[in-house]
Amino acid sequence: RTTAAPDNKIYLDCSSFASYISTCAGKTGVPDWTGTIFASKTVFNGQLSSLKEGDLLGWPPGSGDGHVYIYLGNGRFGDVNASEKDGVGNYSLDFVLKAVKRHTGNSTIYIKRP
């Protein structure tokens, strides 16, 4: 899902961005919808040391809209938010965990390793 804008830019939602970036990194088969990305509901153990660059963390739709972050390495996560059009985010795990709680009402975050 993309949105064309009058400023000659194309805006991606979070899952389309994750799929696009993963494909550019040579990882194939990454869906472009959070409901499909996190369909297996594999719960993240909360340990940064268990993550590899390119891992996807987030939650599927159900408790509000779904969302996905990409693990960038060095404890940082990236994403885009199509509704805010602020570009690419760069966040800590603490920020991501607080976002999960704020949007879903619980602390369960899922992981997908492309």
Residue pairs with C-beta under 8 A, 6 or more apart in sequence:
1 12
1 13
1 15
1 16
1 32
1 82
2 10
2 11
2 12
2 13
2 16
3 10
3 11
3 82
4 10
4 11
5 11
5 85
11 80
11 82
11 85
12 20
12 80
12 82
13 80
13 82
14 34
14 58
14 67
14 68
14 69
14 79
14 80
14 81
14 82
15 31
15 32
15 33
15 34
15 37
15 66
15 68
16 32
17 70
17 79
17 80
17 88
18 30
18 32
18 37
18 56
18 68
18 70
18 79
19 30
19 31
19 32
20 32
21 70
22 30
22 54
22 56
22 70
22 114
23 30
25 54
27 54
27 114
29 114
30 37
30 56
30 112
30 114
31 37
33 66
34 58
34 59
34 60
34 61
34 65
34 66
34 67
34 68
35 60
35 61
35 66
37 56
37 58
37 60
37 66
37 68
37 112
38 56
38 58
38 59
38 60
38 66
38 68
38 110
38 112
39 60
40 110
40 112
41 60
41 110
42 110
42 111
42 112
43 108
43 109
43 110
43 111
44 50
44 57
44 109
44 110
44 111
46 97
48 75
48 93
51 57
51 71
51 111
52 71
52 113
53 71
53 72
53 73
54 70
54 71
54 113
54 114
55 70
55 71
55 111
55 112
55 113
55 114
56 68
56 69
56 70
56 71
56 111
56 112
56 113
56 114
57 68
57 69
57 71
57 77
57 96
57 109
57 110
57 111
57 112
58 66
58 67
58 68
58 69
58 100
58 109
58 110
59 66
59 67
59 100
59 103
59 104
59 108
59 109
59 110
60 66
60 110
63 103
63 104
63 105
63 106
64 103
64 104
65 103
67 79
67 99
67 103
68 79
69 77
69 78
69 79
69 89
69 91
69 96
70 77
70 78
70 79
71 77
72 78
72 90
75 92
75 93
76 90
76 91
76 92
77 89
77 90
77 91
77 92
77 93
77 95
77 96
78 88
78 89
78 90
78 91
79 88
79 89
79 91
80 87
80 88
80 89
81 89
91 99
96 109
97 107
97 109
100 106
100 107
100 108
100 109
101 107
